[in-house]
Amino acid sequence: MAIETEHHPILSVIRERQSVREYADRDLPDEIIKDIIAAGIQAPSALGLQPWQFVVVRDRSLMRRISDYCKPILAEKIEEEPRNPGIDTFLAALRDPEYSIFYNAPVLVLVLGTREVVSSVIDCTLCAGSMLLAARALGLGSCWIGSATLAGQNPGLITALKVPDDSQIVAPLIFGYPAASLPPKPERREPRITWIP
Ligand SMILES: Cc1cc2nc3c(=O)[nH]c(=O)nc-3n(C[C@H](O)[C@H](O)[C@H](O)COP(=O)(O)O)c2cc1C
C-alpha cells in the first residue's frame, strides 16, 4: 500500500513552517510556551544526555537591550561582506533605531546548551528545530534569531538573561501570533541525492 505523504499532518507542518518576521501585538500564554518546550525536549540527544535548558524572555525592554547591543556589531560584521541588494537593505535596517532583531515578537526563548557536553550544540539544535515545528503546528509564527547569540559576549546581558556559567546560548528563538499575511516561503533548491546503488 502506498504511503500518503501529501496530506500527512506532520509532513504538512514541516512543509508549511517558515520564518515569521512580523507579529501581531498579542502576548503568548505561558501554557503554549511550555507546550512548545515540551515538544522540543522530545528531540533525540547523544547518549540521552538532554543537555538543554531554557530561558523565556517576555520582558520587551530586555529584548530591546539585546537588540540594541547586537545591531552595531552585526552592522560592522556585515559591512565586510561583498555588497548585494539584500545586504544593503539589512544594513539600512540595522542602522534604523526603530528596527528590532526580534521583529517585535512577544517572546524570546533561549535554548542553552551545557558547555561540558560535547554534543550539546547538535542536541540543542535538534530541540530548537522541533520547537519551531511545534509552533507551526499550533498556528504560531517563529524564527531562529542567530544574531542574538552575540548577547553571549556581553556580561551584563548574560547576567540579565540568567545564563549559568556552565551553559552557552545555542538557539535564540522568537515566537508569537503571526501578522495577518505572510510573504511566500523561500523556495527550496532540488536536493542533491546520491542513491547507492
Ligand atoms: C542558525 C540560524 C540562524 C538564523 N538567524 C536569523 C536571524 O538572525 N534573523 C532572521 O531574520 N532569520 C534568521 N534565521 C532564519 C533564516 O533566515 C531562514 O530560516 C531562512 O532564510 C529560510 O527561510 P524559512 O525559515 O522561512 O524557510 C536563521 C536561521 C538559522 C537556522
The ligand as an ORCA input file, in Angstrom:
! r2SCAN-3c Opt
* xyz 0 1
  C      21.208     29.170     12.586
  C      20.164     30.132     12.022
  C      20.282     31.484     12.276
  C      19.324     32.372     11.787
  N      19.413     33.687     12.121
  C      18.461     34.557     11.695
  C      18.486     35.915     12.119
  O      19.357     36.351     12.876
  N      17.499     36.735     11.680
  C      16.497     36.276     10.847
  O      15.627     37.077     10.479
  N      16.436     34.993     10.447
  C      17.395     34.116     10.846
  N      17.325     32.789     10.502
  C      16.218     32.314      9.642
  C      16.704     32.055      8.220
  O      16.970     33.285      7.594
  C      15.611     31.264      7.476
  O      15.422     30.028      8.099
  C      15.976     31.012      6.011
  O      16.030     32.234      5.305
  C      14.948     30.096      5.320
  O      13.653     30.643      5.409
  P      12.443     29.865      6.124
  O      12.842     29.612      7.565
  O      11.289     30.828      6.013
  O      12.206     28.595      5.392
  C      18.255     31.894     10.987
  C      18.146     30.517     10.739
  C      19.082     29.646     11.258
  C      18.904     28.158     11.036
*
